[in-house]
Amino acid sequence: MSKKDVAKIKSTVRAYIKAANTDDPGAWEKTLDAGILWMPPGSQRVKGKKAVMVFTRAHFFDLYKIKLSVKLDQVQVHGPRAFASATFGLDLTPKAGGETIKNPGCAMHEFRKQKDGSWKYGTLIWNHNQPAA
């Protein structure tokens, strides 16, 4: 496992969080591999960057001000793929007004090494600590 690769993966996660927290779906999209697989709780899986962006805009960016935090557990690099379980905090404040929804949870992140040596999200599977209200 290369410390350089782990540092690049953590940089991708920081960019993902920053883009979510600053309401920047364009920057957020840049952290995703073209063939990303998205597995949200209580929903069908979503495959491909275009479909993930449609889903994410409709369920998150268009509706809420997002406050996201992610704490990766040990990152394990296996050639062009890397894996890390994680915990996250997710606060969603409706843009139309209303109370903040707190949805902390856990996730499994899979990253894919790109031709330029950067790392992007390849698969994200997550669940919330509490059932949806």
N, C-alpha and C positions, 0 to 999 in steps of 0.2 A: 504494500500500500504506500502510495506516494503522499508525503505531507503536502506537496504542492497541489496535487489533485484534491485533497481534502480541503485545502484553503480555497481553491476555486469553487468547490461545491458550496462551501459556507458563504462565499461571496454571492453566488446565485441565490441562495436562500435569503440573504440580506436584501438583495435587489427585489426579490419577490415580495417581501414584507414591506419594503419602502414603497413600492408601486401600489400595493393594496392600501396602505395607510395614507397615501397622498392622492388617492382617487385617480390613478394614472393607468388605465387599462392597456394603453399602448406599450408602456414600459413593462407592465406585468406580462404581456404576451411574449415579450422578448426572452423571458426566462423559460419558455416552454419549447420542448422538442416538437417538430412537425407532426410526429406520430403519437403524441401524448395520449395516454389513457387516463380518464378521470373517473373515479368511482365514489361519488358522493353518497352519503347515507340516505336511505329511503328513496332512492332514485335509480333509474337505469344507468348503466355505464355510458360514458360519452367518449368518443374516439376521434382524435384529430384536432389540430389547433383551432381550425375554424369553428367546429362544433363546440369545443370547450369555451371559446370566447363568447359564442352566442349564449350558452348556458350561464356562464359567469356574469356576463353583463345583466342578463334577465333576473338572476337570483341574488346578485350581490352589488355590482358596481352601479347599476341604474337605480336601485332602491335604497341603498344604505351608505352611510359614512362608515368605513371599516376601520377597526383597530385590531390588528393582528399581531400576535407574537408567536414565535416558533422556537422550541428548544429541541435540537436534534440530540439523539443519543449517539452512540459511537457510529461513525460513518465507516462502512465497509466497502472498499473498492475492489472490484473483481474485473480487471481488464477495462473494457469500455463502458461498464455499468457499475453503479454504486448504489448502496442501500442504507437507509437509516430510519429507524423508528423515531417517533417524535411525540411530544405533547405540544399543544397549542392553546392559546387564548384567542377568542374571537368575540369581539363586541361589535354589534351591528346597531347603529342608530338610524332609524328611518329618516330619509332626506325630507319626507313630507311632514315630519314632526312625530313625536311620540317617544315612548320610553325605550331605552337601550336594551337590546336582547343580548344576553351573555351566553355564549355557546362554546365553552372550552371542550377540548377533546384530545384524542390521540390519532396518530396517523402513521402510515408507512409510505416513505418517499423512495422512489427509484429515480436515479439520475442517469443520463446518457451523455457520454463524452462526444463532443462535436469534432468535426474535422479540423477546426482551428484550435483545438485543445481546451475550449471552454466546456462547461457542463450545463445541461439544461434538464428540467423536469421531464421524465419519461412516463412515469406513472405516479399518481397520488391517490391513495385510498385513505379515507378518514371516517371517523365516527365521533359523535358528541358524547360527553360524559353523562348527559341526562337526555331522556327522550324528548322529542319536540312537543311543545305545549299545544 
